[in-house]
Amino acid sequence: MRLFVAVEIPDLIKEMMEELKAELPEKGLNKMNVNNMHITLKFLGEVDEAKIGEVKAALNKVEFTPFKVQVNGVGVFPKEDYIKVVWAGTESVELKELAEKVEDVLSSMFGKEERGFSGHLTLARVKRKVDLKEFLGKHKEEVFGGFVVDKFLLMKSVLQKGGPEYSVVEEFETKYSE
């Protein structure tokens, strides 16, 4: 089973991302379905079904209080002269801390991610070279809004011809020690 840990995005932010995505060129990009939009905290990859209980138990140990995430600006991975992914950025120290906690509780099973966490919403993947200078310049500093995170999800991804289908395996709500 192909799994990842993520934070859900509220509908209002998804609507804004849909409008933003509409400004991207039609050719050369594979635009993401906003209904699938999320912030990935950790990608686990293929996980044996027998291990899922262990994954859930580890994620249940993560403690955090509700926090706010701000969505602003756009950018690309890996760099502007060689674009593979177009994204909207997220700002939140607590989001990074949550990702690090998830990383810590799962590192013994899945190893440690060396790149570090970079919170973002994927808008599109690049199929062939496109010029996005105008789009990036127009939206680089734009503020799209914020939302409160009070849970994270263990998600299953099933690859289909029309794109991946995601479903929730388990929700992990806010919990913290007094």
CORVENLIN-V500256 format. One record per run of one state. SS is the DSSP state (2 for helix, 1 for strand, 0 for the rest). FROM is the first residue (numbers start at 1). LEN is the number of residues. If there is no record, write none. Layout:
ss->[SS	SS]
from->[FROM	FROM]
len->[LEN	LEN]
This chain:
ss->[0	1	0	2	0	1	0	2	0	1	0	2	0	1	0	1	0	1	0	2	0	1	0	2	0	1	0	1	0	1	0	1	0]
from->[1	2	9	11	23	29	32	34	37	38	47	49	60	64	65	67	80	82	92	93	111	120	127	133	140	143	150	151	159	165	174	175	176]
len->[1	7	2	12	6	3	2	3	1	9	2	11	4	1	2	13	2	10	1	18	9	7	6	7	3	7	1	8	6	9	1	1	3]
